Amino acid sequence: MTININKTRLLTICLLATLVISGVVTTMGLLIPGAAQQFDVDVTSMASQFTWFTGGVFVGYILAFFVFDHLSIKTALILSYLVCFASLMLVHWTTSYTFLAVWLALFGIAISVATCGSGTLITQIWSARARQTVLVAQDAMFNGGGVIFSAIATWFITRSFPFSSTYLVIVGLIVIVMLLISISNFHKDLQVEADTSEHQKTEWNAGIILIGISLLLFMMAKISIFIWAPQYVENKFSVGGSVSGQFMSNIFTAALIGSLAGTWLVSRVNVKYLLYTFVLISACSVSALTLAPSIDVILLLAFVYGISVSATFNAYVAFALTFVRIPTHRNIAYLLIMSGLGSSAAPFFSSRAVVMGGEIQTALLFCFVTLLTVIVTLVAGELLSMRNAKVALTIEGAT
């Protein structure tokens, strides 16, 4: 088999986009205490400040609908990564708490546009099972990035480096991506496929809308755990950053394994059963975290929680699209936006929960209640969809 070097470079570019965003998302909980200390603010205020990053990601998803109408994927990726490079360097250099929000927002916008561009590139180059494999590889890359960057962040924290030192590693990764983009041909390996669904009407119903809301709530709980669980571990058991780093590493190690196993299971089990299982495990493990009597139990629960968030987004997308007869890109875009909105809301609402409750454990209780609501919306969405399907069958039978 002939190795296509250009296609390999494009594959690497697509996968590294996920690794870059993973480096920031998965280390927030580890880096927030150091950032708060550096800027001389309380931890809840700093956690809220990261809403600018997650909010930027959401805005970037919306901008991506228009950016690629005017710019080629290669140009958009180069510009996005230039902004990513500059914004992370400014995060490292800034001494202003106010401007920190600006640089975090700029990075969020740019990396989400780059991520959307990479996803679009995947659909243009690969099809059928090859496309599914690459998309799953992105999921595994995100979880693998959680393992790698949690370890890197822990190494810097235990040696009293500035919180933004981890971001300098990401900057190095961005430079590699930009070099790969500059030497790659983005037209050579494109597949020419007739698109007959360009003007197809998009189907909407209560089922897919409720599943989107459920996804929003799940992502809000997931990102909130990433933010507050490391600090909860340190405060409750009086341990250092190395232990909370191990906690996060356990989560993403299990998530990496779970994302691979989940892909295999989906081909054999109805995706809704997998999704319900993930959400139930997530709720139970979060509840158990608040009751855990020792650090050893906490570290074991991290593996359980990691499994529950491993391939959940892919499972949500697959389940939601079963509610429409012919899915379109607008259905998928809706799910991406709801996911981004949930992620962007997490720092703000979880911080408010901590302020109102007066202790970090309140954030975990907030996540548990949110996950119970997730289960309710999943069930409600399915019941409404079943009712609508019966009504449709009755109308067809009458005609």
C-alpha positions as CSV (number, residue, x, y, z in Angstrom):
1,M,0.0,0.0,0.0
2,T,1.3,3.4,-1.0
3,I,1.6,5.9,1.8
4,N,0.0,9.2,1.0
5,I,2.3,11.7,2.8
6,N,0.0,14.7,2.1
7,K,-3.1,12.9,3.4
8,T,-1.2,11.8,6.5
9,R,-0.2,15.4,7.1
10,L,-3.9,16.5,6.8
11,L,-4.9,13.7,9.2
12,T,-2.4,15.0,11.7
13,I,-3.6,18.6,11.3
14,C,-7.2,17.5,12.0
15,L,-6.2,15.4,15.1
16,L,-3.9,18.1,16.5
17,A,-6.8,20.7,16.6
18,T,-8.5,18.5,19.1
19,L,-5.3,18.1,21.1
20,V,-4.8,21.8,21.3
21,I,-8.3,22.6,22.6
22,S,-8.0,19.6,25.0
23,G,-4.8,21.2,26.5
24,V,-6.8,24.2,27.7
25,V,-10.2,22.6,28.6
26,T,-8.9,19.6,30.6
27,T,-6.4,21.6,32.7
28,M,-8.7,24.4,33.8
29,G,-9.4,22.9,37.3
30,L,-5.7,22.3,37.9
31,L,-4.6,25.8,36.7
32,I,-7.3,28.0,38.2
33,P,-5.8,28.1,41.8
34,G,-2.4,29.1,40.5
35,A,-3.9,31.7,38.3
36,A,-6.0,33.1,41.2
37,Q,-2.9,33.4,43.3
38,Q,-0.9,35.1,40.5
39,F,-3.6,37.7,39.9
40,D,-4.5,38.0,43.6
41,V,-8.2,37.1,43.3
42,D,-10.3,34.5,44.9
43,V,-10.7,31.1,43.2
44,T,-14.4,31.5,42.4
45,S,-13.6,34.8,40.6
46,M,-10.9,33.2,38.5
47,A,-13.2,30.2,37.7
48,S,-15.7,32.7,36.4
49,Q,-13.0,34.4,34.3
50,F,-12.6,31.2,32.4
51,T,-16.2,31.7,31.2
52,W,-14.6,34.1,28.6
53,F,-12.7,31.1,27.2
54,T,-15.7,28.8,27.1
55,G,-17.9,31.6,25.8
56,G,-15.4,32.3,23.1
57,V,-15.6,28.7,22.0
58,F,-19.4,29.1,21.7
59,V,-19.0,32.3,19.7
60,G,-16.5,30.6,17.4
61,Y,-18.9,27.8,16.6
62,I,-21.4,30.5,15.4
63,L,-18.7,32.4,13.4
64,A,-17.7,29.1,11.7
65,F,-21.0,29.1,9.8
66,F,-19.9,32.2,8.0
67,V,-16.1,32.1,8.0
68,F,-15.9,29.2,5.6
69,D,-18.2,30.9,3.1
70,H,-15.5,33.5,2.5
71,L,-12.2,31.8,3.3
72,S,-10.7,28.6,2.2
73,I,-10.1,26.0,5.0
74,K,-6.3,26.4,4.7
75,T,-6.5,30.2,5.1
76,A,-9.0,30.0,7.9
77,L,-6.8,27.5,9.8
78,I,-3.7,29.6,9.4
79,L,-5.4,32.7,10.6
80,S,-7.1,30.9,13.5
81,Y,-3.8,29.4,14.7
82,L,-2.0,32.7,14.5
83,V,-4.7,34.1,16.8
84,C,-4.3,31.1,19.1
85,F,-0.6,31.5,19.2
86,A,-0.8,35.3,19.9
87,S,-3.6,35.0,22.5
88,L,-1.8,32.2,24.6
89,M,1.5,34.2,24.5
90,L,-0.5,37.2,25.8
91,V,-2.1,35.1,28.5
92,H,1.5,34.2,29.6
93,W,2.8,37.8,29.5
94,T,-0.2,39.7,30.8
95,T,-0.3,41.2,34.3
96,S,-3.9,42.6,33.9
97,Y,-6.8,40.5,35.2
98,T,-9.1,42.4,32.8
99,F,-7.1,41.7,29.7
100,L,-6.7,38.0,30.7
101,A,-10.4,37.7,29.9
102,V,-9.8,39.2,26.5
103,W,-7.0,36.9,25.6
104,L,-8.9,33.8,26.8
105,A,-11.9,34.8,24.7
106,L,-9.8,35.3,21.6
107,F,-8.2,31.9,22.1
108,G,-11.7,30.3,22.5
109,I,-13.0,31.9,19.3
110,A,-10.0,31.0,17.3
111,I,-9.6,27.4,18.4
112,S,-13.3,26.6,17.9
113,V,-13.1,27.9,14.3
114,A,-10.0,25.8,13.8
115,T,-11.8,22.8,15.2
116,C,-14.8,23.3,12.9
117,G,-12.4,23.7,10.0
118,S,-10.7,20.4,10.8
119,G,-14.1,18.7,11.1
120,T,-15.1,20.1,7.7
121,L,-11.8,18.9,6.2
122,I,-12.5,15.4,7.5
123,T,-15.8,15.3,5.7
124,Q,-14.2,16.4,2.5
125,I,-11.3,13.9,2.4
126,W,-12.8,10.8,4.1
127,S,-16.1,9.0,3.7
128,A,-18.0,6.1,5.1
129,R,-16.1,4.0,7.7
130,A,-12.8,6.0,7.1
131,R,-14.6,9.2,8.1
132,Q,-16.1,7.6,11.2
133,T,-12.7,6.3,12.2
134,V,-11.1,9.7,11.9
135,L,-14.0,11.3,13.9
136,V,-13.6,8.7,16.6
137,A,-9.9,9.3,16.6
138,Q,-10.6,13.0,17.4
139,D,-12.6,11.9,20.4
140,A,-9.8,9.6,21.6
141,M,-7.3,12.4,20.9
142,F,-9.2,14.8,23.2
143,N,-9.2,12.2,26.0
144,G,-5.5,11.4,25.4
145,G,-4.8,15.1,25.6
146,G,-6.4,15.1,29.0
147,V,-3.9,12.5,30.2
148,I,-0.9,14.2,28.7
149,F,-1.7,17.8,29.7
150,S,-2.9,16.9,33.2
151,A,0.6,15.3,33.7
152,I,2.3,18.3,32.2
153,A,0.3,20.8,34.3
154,T,1.0,18.8,37.4
155,W,4.7,18.8,36.7
156,F,4.7,22.6,36.4
157,I,2.5,23.1,39.5
158,T,4.6,20.9,41.8
159,R,7.7,22.9,40.7
160,S,6.0,26.3,41.3
161,F,6.0,27.5,37.7
162,P,3.5,30.1,36.6
163,F,0.1,28.7,35.7
164,S,0.5,29.7,32.1
165,S,3.6,27.5,31.6
166,T,1.3,24.7,30.4
167,Y,0.1,27.0,27.7
168,L,3.6,27.5,26.4
169,V,3.7,23.8,25.6
170,I,0.4,24.3,23.7
171,V,2.0,27.2,21.8
172,G,4.8,24.8,20.7
173,L,2.1,22.4,19.5
174,I,0.4,25.2,17.6
175,V,3.7,26.1,15.8
176,I,4.0,22.5,14.6
177,V,0.4,22.6,13.3
178,M,1.0,25.8,11.4
179,L,4.1,24.3,9.8
180,L,2.1,21.3,8.7
181,I,-0.6,23.5,7.3
182,S,1.9,25.6,5.3
183,I,3.4,22.6,3.6
184,S,0.2,20.6,2.9
185,N,-2.0,20.6,-0.2
186,F,-5.6,21.1,0.8
187,H,-7.0,20.3,-2.6
188,K,-5.0,17.2,-3.8
189,D,-6.9,14.6,-1.8
190,L,-10.4,16.0,-1.8
191,Q,-13.2,13.5,-2.7
192,V,-15.7,14.7,-5.3
193,E,-19.1,13.8,-4.0
194,A,-22.5,15.0,-5.3
195,D,-24.4,16.8,-2.6
196,T,-28.0,16.5,-3.3
197,S,-29.1,17.6,0.2
198,E,-27.8,21.1,0.0
199,H,-31.3,22.7,-0.1
200,Q,-33.1,19.9,1.8
201,K,-35.5,21.1,4.4
202,T,-34.2,20.4,7.9
203,E,-36.6,18.5,10.2
204,W,-37.1,19.7,13.7
205,N,-39.2,18.1,16.5
206,A,-39.6,18.1,20.2
207,G,-37.4,15.0,20.5
208,I,-34.2,16.4,19.0
209,I,-34.7,19.8,20.6
210,L,-34.9,18.2,24.1
211,I,-31.9,16.0,23.4
212,G,-30.0,19.2,22.5
213,I,-31.0,20.8,25.8
214,S,-30.0,17.6,27.6
215,L,-26.6,17.8,25.9
216,L,-26.2,21.4,27.0
217,L,-26.9,20.4,30.6
218,F,-24.6,17.4,30.4
219,M,-21.7,19.5,29.1
220,M,-22.3,22.1,31.8
221,A,-22.0,19.4,34.5
222,K,-18.9,17.8,32.7
223,I,-16.9,21.0,32.5
224,S,-17.9,22.1,36.0
225,I,-16.4,18.8,37.3
226,F,-13.2,19.6,35.4
227,I,-13.0,23.0,37.1
228,W,-14.0,22.2,40.7
229,A,-13.2,18.5,41.4
230,P,-9.4,19.0,41.6
231,Q,-9.8,21.8,44.1
232,Y,-12.4,19.8,46.1
233,V,-9.9,16.9,46.3
234,E,-7.1,19.2,47.6
235,N,-9.3,21.0,50.1
236,K,-11.1,18.0,51.5
237,F,-8.1,15.7,52.0
238,S,-5.4,18.4,52.4
239,V,-3.3,17.1,49.6
240,G,-1.2,18.9,47.0
241,G,-1.4,19.5,43.3
242,S,0.3,16.3,42.4
243,V,-2.7,14.3,43.9
244,S,-5.4,16.4,42.2
245,G,-3.3,16.0,39.0
246,Q,-3.4,12.3,39.4
247,F,-7.2,12.6,39.9
248,M,-7.6,14.3,36.5
249,S,-5.1,12.0,34.8
250,N,-7.2,9.0,36.0
251,I,-10.3,10.6,34.6
252,F,-8.8,11.0,31.1
253,T,-7.1,7.7,31.1
254,A,-10.4,6.0,31.7
255,A,-12.1,8.3,29.1
256,L,-9.5,7.4,26.5
257,I,-10.2,3.7,27.0
258,G,-13.9,4.3,27.2
259,S,-14.0,6.2,24.0
260,L,-12.5,3.3,22.1
261,A,-14.7,0.7,23.9
262,G,-17.8,2.8,23.4
263,T,-17.2,2.9,19.6
264,W,-17.1,-0.9,19.6
265,L,-20.3,-1.1,21.7
266,V,-22.3,1.3,19.5
267,S,-22.0,-1.2,16.6
268,R,-23.6,-3.9,18.7
269,V,-26.0,-2.1,21.2
270,N,-28.7,0.5,20.6
271,V,-26.9,3.9,21.2
272,K,-29.7,5.1,23.6
273,Y,-28.8,2.3,26.1
274,L,-25.2,3.3,26.0
275,L,-26.1,7.0,26.5
276,Y,-28.4,6.3,29.4
277,T,-25.7,4.1,31.0
278,F,-23.1,6.9,30.6
279,V,-25.3,9.5,32.2
280,L,-26.4,7.3,35.1
281,I,-22.8,6.3,35.8
282,S,-21.8,10.0,35.7
283,A,-24.5,11.0,38.2
284,C,-23.7,8.1,40.6
285,S,-20.0,8.8,40.5
286,V,-20.4,12.5,41.1
287,S,-22.7,11.7,44.1
288,A,-20.1,9.2,45.4
289,L,-17.3,11.8,45.1
290,T,-19.1,13.9,47.8
291,L,-19.3,10.9,50.1
292,A,-15.9,9.3,49.5
293,P,-14.1,8.7,52.9
294,S,-10.5,8.6,51.6
295,I,-8.2,9.8,48.8
296,D,-7.8,6.2,47.5
297,V,-11.5,6.0,47.0
298,I,-11.5,9.4,45.2
299,L,-8.8,8.3,42.8
300,L,-10.8,5.1,42.0
301,L,-13.9,7.1,41.4
302,A,-12.0,9.2,38.9
303,F,-11.7,6.1,36.7
304,V,-15.5,5.5,37.0
305,Y,-16.3,9.1,36.1
306,G,-13.8,9.1,33.2
307,I,-15.7,6.1,31.7
308,S,-19.0,8.1,31.9
309,V,-17.7,11.0,29.9
310,S,-15.6,9.0,27.4
311,A,-17.8,8.9,24.3
312,T,-20.9,10.6,25.6
313,F,-20.9,13.5,23.0
314,N,-20.7,11.0,20.1
315,A,-23.4,9.0,21.7
316,Y,-25.6,12.1,22.1
317,V,-25.1,13.0,18.4
318,A,-25.9,9.5,17.2
319,F,-29.0,9.3,19.5
320,A,-30.3,12.8,18.6
321,L,-30.1,12.1,14.9
322,T,-32.3,9.1,15.2
323,F,-35.2,11.6,15.9
324,V,-35.1,12.9,12.3
325,R,-35.7,10.8,9.2
326,I,-32.9,12.5,7.1
327,P,-30.3,14.4,9.2
328,T,-28.8,17.6,7.7
329,H,-25.8,19.7,8.7
330,R,-28.2,22.1,10.5
331,N,-29.2,19.3,12.9
332,I,-25.5,18.6,13.7
333,A,-24.8,22.3,14.0
334,Y,-27.6,22.7,16.5
335,L,-26.0,19.9,18.7
336,L,-22.5,21.6,18.4
337,I,-24.0,24.9,19.5
338,M,-25.8,23.4,22.4
339,S,-22.6,21.6,23.5
340,G,-20.7,24.8,23.2
341,L,-23.3,26.8,25.2
342,G,-23.3,24.2,28.0
343,S,-19.5,24.4,28.2
344,S,-19.5,28.2,28.2
345,A,-22.1,28.3,31.0
346,A,-20.2,25.9,33.2
347,P,-17.7,28.3,34.9
348,F,-20.3,31.0,35.6
349,F,-23.1,28.8,37.0
350,S,-20.8,26.5,39.0
351,S,-19.0,29.5,40.5
352,R,-22.3,31.0,41.5
353,A,-23.2,27.7,43.2
354,V,-20.0,27.8,45.2
355,V,-20.6,31.4,46.2
356,M,-24.2,30.6,47.3
357,G,-23.2,27.4,49.1
358,G,-20.0,28.8,50.7
359,E,-17.9,25.7,49.9
360,I,-16.5,23.9,46.9
361,Q,-18.6,20.8,47.5
362,T,-21.6,22.8,46.4
363,A,-20.3,22.7,42.9
364,L,-20.3,18.9,42.9
365,L,-23.9,18.9,44.3
366,F,-24.8,21.4,41.5
367,C,-23.4,18.9,39.0
368,F,-25.3,16.0,40.5
369,V,-28.6,17.9,40.4
370,T,-27.8,19.0,36.8
371,L,-27.2,15.3,35.8
372,L,-30.5,14.3,37.3
373,T,-32.2,16.9,35.1
374,V,-30.2,15.5,32.2
375,I,-31.9,12.1,32.8
376,V,-35.3,13.7,32.9
377,T,-34.8,15.6,29.6
378,L,-33.5,12.4,27.9
379,V,-36.6,10.4,29.0
380,A,-39.0,13.4,28.1
381,G,-37.4,13.7,24.7
382,E,-37.8,10.0,23.9
383,L,-41.4,9.9,25.1
384,L,-42.4,13.0,23.1
385,S,-40.7,11.5,20.0
386,M,-42.6,8.2,20.5
387,R,-45.9,10.1,20.8
388,N,-45.2,12.1,17.7
389,A,-44.3,8.9,15.8
390,K,-47.6,7.3,16.8
391,V,-49.6,10.4,15.7
392,A,-47.8,10.4,12.4
393,L,-48.6,6.7,11.9
394,T,-52.3,7.4,12.8
395,I,-52.5,10.2,10.2
396,E,-50.9,8.0,7.5
397,G,-53.3,5.2,8.3
398,A,-56.3,7.5,8.1
399,T,-55.2,8.8,4.7
